[in-house]
Amino acid sequence: MNKTYNIAEVAEMMGMTVKAIRRFIASGELKSSKSNNTYTIAEKDLKAFKMYIEAGKHQEHAQEVAESFKPKEQADLFEGTESASRNVPVRKGDVVNWADVNKYWAHPFKSKMTYVDLFCGAGGLSKGFEMAGLRGVCGLDWFDEACATYNRNFKHPFVNGDIKDPEKKKQFYDTVRKQLKGKQLSIVAGGFPCQGFSMAGNRIVDDPRNSLYKELIEIVNELQPDFVVCENVKGLRMMLNGLVEKKIVADFKEIGYNVNVTTLCAADYYTPQKRERVVFIGNRIGVTNYHPKPILSPSEYITTGEAIGDLIDHPADPAFNHVPTQHRPDMAKRILETPEGQSLYKGYSDAWKKCPWDEPSCTIKENHGGVNLHPKLPRVLTAREMARLQSFPDDFIFEGRKNKQLVQIGNAVPPLLGKAIGLAVRYSNGDF
């Protein structure tokens, strides 16, 4: 019988950290098998890996990865006129054009501009675009519960499946073209999965999940929309000293799209949460790309208390996604004693973190069960309270079991941030 080892055993034998071994597995440099979310390494594969390390091949591979993310053109990849935002610090090298979307915020008239939303999850970005007056054509995601949520809350079609599956991709193309009836598609939007890019993750550039943005590029090249909108975690900007970001911009430029990129904070657009996202906006029709100018100053931000205070005495209501968790007495006591802005557990920076009552919430995350703590009550937040802090309207109902609802909400783009982005794209297109 062939002997196998777990990751911890391999790490000890190789004199490496567990995180390093996981990186080698993710990159394909160490072969492994996965069963029930557990990796095992066969003895023959361990021997091959030892030879690989001893020969220094891992250093060559790292160099190849870095080279693959260098843009094909070394020229300045950003176009436009830089202008200052009062809230968002523009990173050196960013060229950002700010559109004053506040004047259109209250009642944007319906637009003829259309959008599709890839990797859309429950539909936070789609809801924001809808609030901005844009017309939805189709959403796409593989998450079954998110599919049910999307279908419940939107009238346009949804394709449930893997974007890499040729049959599902064909279904998506056929659905989009049927909906458009020969008209031009305005926007392809996509928040491609960012687990490998997250500052809390392993930051592995050649993790297969990080290549999914190429699927988005393929779809953009096929559908030829006027605009593209991509969003991701702000940590993407630091990957390989910015080479990942430049590679993405260069890839879009190669298929005809000039792209501007910067980081936006959701709290600047009435979202009661300090959630920052990097947002790429590009077009192929020769117009200026605009990002939404912040509307609120920090002193005007919507606070956690303002957003969820009325739910303190709200009765449990599964149909409203408001089901308070019943904790053990000792756990409830610990939650109540946790200071605002801190985590219940030492060593965690974001998981089980208590939201501040008189400030916008810290970033809402699902965190594999470790959700945010309520500032006033001895429990974690309900799904509806999380949805409020993400700026979802109360009539947006999430499907699936509670844990699946939390995943959908934590992974979503705040709709009001999406609304601001949608209005900025409309401004770019002269749609006001």
C-alpha positions as semicolon CSV with decimal commas, in nm:
position;residue;x (nm);y (nm);z (nm)
1;M;0,000;0,000;0,000
2;N;0,135;0,341;-0,099
3;K;0,214;0,562;0,200
4;T;0,058;0,910;0,209
5;Y;0,119;1,220;0,418
6;N;-0,094;1,516;0,520
7;I;0,012;1,878;0,471
8;A;0,138;1,921;0,828
9;E;0,357;1,612;0,801
10;V;0,505;1,728;0,470
11;A;0,570;2,074;0,614
12;E;0,759;1,924;0,907
13;M;0,966;1,692;0,686
14;M;1,052;1,971;0,444
15;G;1,124;2,229;0,714
16;M;0,857;2,460;0,568
17;T;0,541;2,623;0,695
18;V;0,199;2,473;0,630
19;K;0,112;2,786;0,430
20;A;0,416;2,732;0,205
21;I;0,313;2,371;0,136
22;R;-0,039;2,485;0,050
23;R;0,108;2,735;-0,196
24;F;0,310;2,465;-0,370
25;I;-0,002;2,248;-0,393
26;A;-0,210;2,534;-0,534
27;S;0,057;2,612;-0,793
28;G;0,077;2,248;-0,902
29;E;0,442;2,214;-0,801
30;L;0,350;1,955;-0,538
31;K;0,107;1,689;-0,654
32;S;-0,167;1,593;-0,410
33;S;-0,509;1,435;-0,381
34;K;-0,811;1,600;-0,220
35;S;-1,095;1,421;-0,043
36;N;-1,351;1,581;0,192
37;N;-1,153;1,905;0,180
38;T;-0,837;1,726;0,302
39;Y;-0,517;1,703;0,100
40;T;-0,291;1,397;0,099
41;I;0,048;1,362;-0,068
42;A;0,169;1,026;-0,198
43;E;0,521;0,915;-0,106
44;K;0,634;0,915;-0,470
45;D;0,506;1,270;-0,515
46;L;0,683;1,380;-0,199
47;K;1,010;1,236;-0,330
48;A;0,962;1,416;-0,662
49;F;0,891;1,739;-0,476
50;K;1,208;1,704;-0,268
51;M;1,413;1,665;-0,589
52;Y;1,231;1,965;-0,737
53;I;1,320;2,183;-0,437
54;E;1,680;2,058;-0,419
55;A;1,729;2,142;-0,787
56;G;1,599;2,496;-0,730
57;K;1,321;2,454;-0,985
58;H;1,072;2,631;-0,756
59;Q;1,273;2,953;-0,792
60;E;1,263;2,924;-1,171
61;H;0,888;2,871;-1,154
62;A;0,840;3,180;-0,937
63;Q;1,034;3,386;-1,191
64;E;0,823;3,249;-1,477
65;V;0,505;3,347;-1,291
66;A;0,634;3,699;-1,234
67;E;0,734;3,733;-1,599
68;S;0,392;3,612;-1,717
69;F;0,228;3,901;-1,533
70;K;0,439;4,173;-1,692
71;P;0,230;4,376;-1,935
72;K;0,313;4,336;-2,301
73;E;0,337;4,710;-2,336
74;Q;0,547;4,912;-2,095
75;A;0,381;5,239;-2,190
76;D;0,149;5,417;-1,949
77;L;-0,163;5,201;-1,936
78;F;-0,389;5,468;-1,789
79;E;-0,554;5,741;-1,989
80;G;-0,761;6,040;-1,886
81;T;-0,725;6,338;-1,659
82;E;-0,645;6,293;-1,292
83;S;-0,854;6,485;-1,042
84;A;-0,866;6,477;-0,664
85;S;-1,128;6,310;-0,447
86;R;-1,189;6,446;-0,100
87;N;-1,217;6,097;0,057
88;V;-1,031;5,844;-0,156
89;P;-0,652;5,873;-0,162
90;V;-0,555;5,825;-0,526
91;R;-0,261;5,590;-0,555
92;K;0,045;5,728;-0,730
93;G;0,017;5,634;-1,097
94;D;-0,364;5,623;-1,099
95;V;-0,531;5,844;-1,355
96;V;-0,886;5,890;-1,232
97;N;-1,171;6,093;-1,374
98;W;-1,439;6,173;-1,117
99;A;-1,805;6,206;-1,213
100;D;-2,037;6,395;-0,980
101;V;-2,315;6,136;-0,959
102;N;-2,489;6,300;-0,661
103;K;-2,701;6,517;-0,890
104;Y;-2,850;6,202;-1,048
105;W;-2,870;5,997;-0,729
106;A;-3,224;6,045;-0,603
107;H;-3,429;5,962;-0,911
108;P;-3,223;5,845;-1,209
109;F;-3,449;5,800;-1,509
110;K;-3,456;5,463;-1,680
111;S;-3,178;5,409;-1,930
112;K;-3,167;5,205;-2,247
113;M;-2,819;5,090;-2,147
114;T;-2,797;4,718;-2,073
115;Y;-2,571;4,497;-1,864
116;V;-2,479;4,137;-1,795
117;D;-2,331;4,036;-1,460
118;L;-2,074;3,752;-1,442
119;F;-1,976;3,583;-1,113
120;C;-2,280;3,773;-0,989
121;G;-2,365;3,575;-0,676
122;A;-2,690;3,694;-0,522
123;G;-2,679;4,009;-0,733
124;G;-2,540;4,299;-0,530
125;L;-2,385;4,468;-0,833
126;S;-2,690;4,388;-1,046
127;K;-2,917;4,547;-0,787
128;G;-2,697;4,855;-0,783
129;F;-2,702;4,882;-1,161
130;E;-3,079;4,840;-1,154
131;M;-3,101;5,123;-0,897
132;A;-2,892;5,334;-1,138
133;G;-3,159;5,284;-1,406
134;L;-2,970;5,028;-1,615
135;R;-3,149;4,731;-1,772
136;G;-3,042;4,381;-1,677
137;V;-3,002;4,120;-1,948
138;C;-2,856;3,813;-1,775
139;G;-2,666;3,700;-1,466
140;L;-2,430;3,404;-1,437
141;D;-2,296;3,214;-1,136
142;W;-2,247;2,853;-1,021
143;F;-2,381;2,886;-0,663
144;D;-2,725;2,719;-0,647
145;E;-2,860;2,923;-0,354
146;A;-2,741;3,246;-0,517
147;C;-2,921;3,138;-0,833
148;A;-3,244;3,101;-0,636
149;T;-3,191;3,442;-0,473
150;Y;-3,114;3,610;-0,807
151;N;-3,419;3,456;-0,975
152;R;-3,639;3,572;-0,688
153;N;-3,521;3,933;-0,698
154;F;-3,471;4,005;-1,069
155;K;-3,693;3,972;-1,373
156;H;-3,417;3,907;-1,626
157;P;-3,270;3,557;-1,682
158;F;-2,997;3,384;-1,486
159;V;-2,766;3,105;-1,604
160;N;-2,664;2,869;-1,324
161;G;-2,335;2,698;-1,405
162;D;-1,957;2,704;-1,433
163;I;-1,833;2,981;-1,660
164;K;-1,563;2,744;-1,787
165;D;-1,821;2,488;-1,906
166;P;-1,860;2,531;-2,287
167;E;-2,227;2,428;-2,275
168;K;-2,308;2,677;-2,001
169;K;-2,115;2,948;-2,183
170;K;-2,314;2,877;-2,499
171;Q;-2,636;2,892;-2,297
172;F;-2,525;3,228;-2,161
173;Y;-2,442;3,367;-2,507
174;D;-2,773;3,241;-2,649
175;T;-2,967;3,394;-2,358
176;V;-2,794;3,731;-2,389
177;R;-2,849;3,753;-2,766
178;K;-3,211;3,652;-2,732
179;Q;-3,266;3,923;-2,471
180;L;-3,088;4,192;-2,674
181;K;-3,284;4,118;-2,994
182;G;-3,003;4,245;-3,213
183;K;-2,925;4,554;-3,005
184;Q;-2,581;4,646;-2,877
185;L;-2,483;4,532;-2,526
186;S;-2,372;4,824;-2,311
187;I;-2,184;4,667;-2,018
188;V;-2,023;4,340;-1,920
189;A;-1,963;4,345;-1,545
190;G;-1,784;4,087;-1,339
191;G;-1,647;4,047;-0,991
192;F;-1,427;3,750;-1,070
193;P;-1,358;3,524;-0,768
194;C;-1,095;3,677;-0,549
195;Q;-1,008;3,414;-0,287
196;G;-0,653;3,378;-0,419
197;F;-0,614;3,757;-0,427
198;S;-0,745;3,828;-0,079
199;M;-0,512;3,989;0,172
200;A;-0,630;3,723;0,418
201;G;-0,554;3,439;0,177
202;N;-0,241;3,282;0,041
203;R;-0,204;3,541;-0,237
204;I;-0,108;3,272;-0,490
205;V;-0,089;3,424;-0,837
206;D;-0,119;3,097;-1,028
207;D;-0,405;2,961;-0,820
208;P;-0,659;2,846;-1,085
209;R;-0,923;3,070;-0,927
210;N;-0,717;3,375;-1,020
211;S;-0,726;3,290;-1,390
212;L;-1,105;3,318;-1,406
213;Y;-1,075;3,682;-1,504
214;K;-0,951;3,545;-1,839
215;E;-1,293;3,386;-1,885
216;L;-1,443;3,732;-1,837
217;I;-1,205;3,870;-2,100
218;E;-1,309;3,595;-2,342
219;I;-1,676;3,682;-2,294
220;V;-1,605;4,053;-2,335
221;N;-1,419;3,980;-2,659
222;E;-1,711;3,769;-2,782
223;L;-1,995;4,007;-2,690
224;Q;-1,807;4,334;-2,760
225;P;-1,994;4,554;-2,511
226;D;-1,933;4,927;-2,507
227;F;-1,808;4,914;-2,146
228;V;-1,652;4,671;-1,901
229;V;-1,671;4,696;-1,522
230;C;-1,463;4,469;-1,298
231;E;-1,436;4,480;-0,920
232;N;-1,220;4,295;-0,673
233;V;-1,057;4,315;-0,331
234;K;-0,818;4,606;-0,292
235;G;-0,535;4,362;-0,213
236;L;-0,522;4,275;-0,583
237;R;-0,343;4,604;-0,643
238;M;-0,042;4,491;-0,440
239;M;0,003;4,150;-0,602
240;L;0,356;4,116;-0,742
241;N;0,415;4,485;-0,680
242;G;0,124;4,584;-0,904
243;L;0,204;4,353;-1,197
244;V;-0,125;4,163;-1,162
245;E;-0,325;4,484;-1,199
246;K;-0,116;4,595;-1,496
247;K;-0,157;4,254;-1,659
248;I;-0,537;4,280;-1,632
249;V;-0,534;4,634;-1,776
250;A;-0,302;4,522;-2,057
251;D;-0,520;4,222;-2,141
252;F;-0,823;4,446;-2,185
253;K;-0,620;4,693;-2,387
254;E;-0,519;4,410;-2,620
255;I;-0,884;4,344;-2,707
256;G;-0,963;4,713;-2,756
257;Y;-1,059;4,848;-2,413
258;N;-0,886;5,141;-2,245
259;V;-0,921;5,096;-1,869
260;N;-0,894;5,323;-1,566
261;V;-0,871;5,177;-1,218
262;T;-0,890;5,302;-0,862
263;T;-1,012;5,200;-0,517
264;L;-1,357;5,305;-0,397
265;C;-1,502;5,300;-0,045
266;A;-1,865;5,196;-0,014
267;A;-1,924;5,431;0,281
268;D;-1,876;5,726;0,044
269;Y;-2,202;5,627;-0,128
270;Y;-2,447;5,588;0,163
271;T;-2,343;5,231;0,249
272;P;-2,309;5,193;0,629
273;Q;-1,984;5,001;0,589
274;K;-1,618;5,088;0,528
275;R;-1,578;4,835;0,248
276;E;-1,309;4,913;-0,009
277;R;-1,302;4,757;-0,356
278;V;-1,074;4,807;-0,654
279;V;-1,287;4,898;-0,956
280;F;-1,178;4,870;-1,319
281;I;-1,385;5,066;-1,573
282;G;-1,307;5,049;-1,944
283;N;-1,460;5,121;-2,283
284;R;-1,391;5,061;-2,652
285;I;-1,591;5,353;-2,791
286;G;-1,337;5,629;-2,730
287;V;-1,504;5,809;-2,439
288;T;-1,359;5,903;-2,099
289;N;-1,391;5,646;-1,823
290;Y;-1,538;5,799;-1,508
291;H;-1,546;5,672;-1,151
292;P;-1,811;5,806;-0,912
293;K;-1,694;6,101;-0,704
294;P;-1,753;6,038;-0,332
295;I;-2,084;6,181;-0,218
296;L;-2,046;6,178;0,161
297;S;-1,763;6,309;0,375
298;P;-1,651;6,086;0,666
299;S;-1,849;6,300;0,912
300;E;-2,163;6,226;0,710
301;Y;-2,122;5,848;0,689
302;I;-2,421;5,628;0,776
303;T;-2,349;5,445;1,101
304;T;-2,416;5,087;1,206
305;G;-2,668;5,209;1,462
306;E;-2,858;5,413;1,204
307;A;-2,872;5,113;0,973
308;I;-2,981;4,835;1,210
309;G;-3,098;5,006;1,530
310;D;-3,466;4,949;1,454
311;L;-3,405;4,573;1,431
312;I;-3,300;4,534;1,796
313;D;-3,657;4,458;1,903
314;H;-3,768;4,306;1,573
315;P;-3,913;3,959;1,625
316;A;-3,751;3,661;1,459
317;D;-3,878;3,635;1,103
318;P;-3,732;3,372;0,869
319;A;-3,921;3,519;0,572
320;F;-3,735;3,847;0,637
321;N;-3,397;3,668;0,679
322;H;-3,396;3,785;1,042
323;V;-3,324;3,485;1,264
324;P;-3,112;3,571;1,572
325;T;-2,860;3,306;1,678
326;Q;-2,912;3,158;2,024
327;H;-2,567;3,132;2,185
328;R;-2,463;2,946;2,498
329;P;-2,469;3,172;2,808
330;D;-2,089;3,179;2,833
331;M;-2,056;3,262;2,463
332;A;-2,319;3,536;2,489
333;K;-2,132;3,686;2,784
334;R;-1,804;3,689;2,590
335;I;-1,972;3,855;2,290
336;L;-2,125;4,122;2,512
337;E;-1,787;4,194;2,674
338;T;-1,597;4,219;2,344
339;P;-1,507;4,587;2,278
340;E;-1,636;4,749;1,960
341;G;-1,395;4,717;1,672
342;Q;-1,227;4,409;1,819
343;S;-1,259;4,036;1,755
344;L;-1,397;3,781;1,994
345;Y;-1,090;3,566;1,934
346;K;-0,728;3,669;1,961
347;G;-0,537;3,619;1,638
348;Y;-0,835;3,710;1,417
349;S;-0,835;4,048;1,248
350;D;-1,176;4,032;1,079
351;A;-1,364;3,719;1,185
352;W;-1,603;3,750;1,481
353;K;-1,541;4,124;1,489
354;K;-1,779;4,362;1,666
355;C;-1,914;4,641;1,449
356;P;-1,889;4,994;1,596
357;W;-2,233;5,139;1,672
358;D;-2,160;5,505;1,602
359;E;-1,949;5,451;1,289
360;P;-1,997;5,265;0,963
361;S;-1,955;4,892;1,007
362;C;-1,626;4,717;0,955
363;T;-1,619;4,501;0,641
364;I;-1,904;4,250;0,638
365;K;-1,767;3,903;0,569
366;E;-1,902;3,550;0,590
367;N;-1,569;3,417;0,724
368;H;-1,672;3,050;0,723
369;G;-1,920;3,092;1,008
370;G;-1,733;3,364;1,196
371;V;-1,967;3,651;1,120
372;N;-1,973;4,000;1,267
373;L;-2,084;4,060;1,625
374;H;-2,379;4,282;1,711
375;P;-2,259;4,602;1,887
376;K;-2,535;4,601;2,150
377;L;-2,675;4,249;2,175
378;P;-2,500;3,928;2,291
379;R;-2,509;3,756;1,953
380;V;-2,382;3,766;1,598
381;L;-2,563;3,967;1,334
382;T;-2,860;3,818;1,153
383;A;-2,863;3,783;0,778
384;R;-3,098;4,082;0,750
385;E;-2,872;4,299;0,965
386;M;-2,576;4,202;0,748
387;A;-2,784;4,279;0,438
388;R;-2,869;4,624;0,580
389;L;-2,498;4,695;0,637
390;Q;-2,435;4,588;0,277
391;S;-2,708;4,836;0,167
392;F;-2,950;4,575;0,032
393;P;-3,310;4,698;0,046
394;D;-3,543;4,514;0,284
395;D;-3,748;4,365;0,000
396;F;-3,438;4,184;-0,130
397;I;-3,486;3,834;0,013
398;F;-3,210;3,572;0,026
399;E;-3,283;3,205;-0,042
400;G;-3,129;2,896;0,116
401;R;-3,035;2,799;0,469
402;K;-2,905;3,069;0,701
403;N;-2,539;2,976;0,649
404;K;-2,587;3,000;0,271
405;Q;-2,755;3,337;0,310
406;L;-2,453;3,465;0,504
407;V;-2,217;3,349;0,229
408;Q;-2,423;3,530;-0,035
409;I;-2,437;3,852;0,165
410;G;-2,072;3,851;0,268
411;N;-1,955;3,795;-0,089
412;A;-2,179;4,061;-0,243
413;V;-2,094;4,401;-0,385
414;P;-2,285;4,662;-0,180
415;P;-2,574;4,765;-0,407
416;L;-2,530;5,138;-0,334
417;L;-2,166;5,115;-0,441
418;G;-2,289;4,940;-0,755
419;K;-2,542;5,219;-0,807
420;A;-2,267;5,481;-0,793
421;I;-2,056;5,286;-1,044
422;G;-2,356;5,243;-1,274
423;L;-2,429;5,615;-1,267
424;A;-2,064;5,691;-1,346
425;V;-2,075;5,461;-1,650
426;R;-2,394;5,631;-1,766
427;Y;-2,212;5,964;-1,727
428;S;-1,928;5,831;-1,941
429;N;-2,175;5,733;-2,209
430;G;-2,346;6,076;-2,211
431;D;-2,664;5,913;-2,083
432;F;-2,783;6,211;-1,876
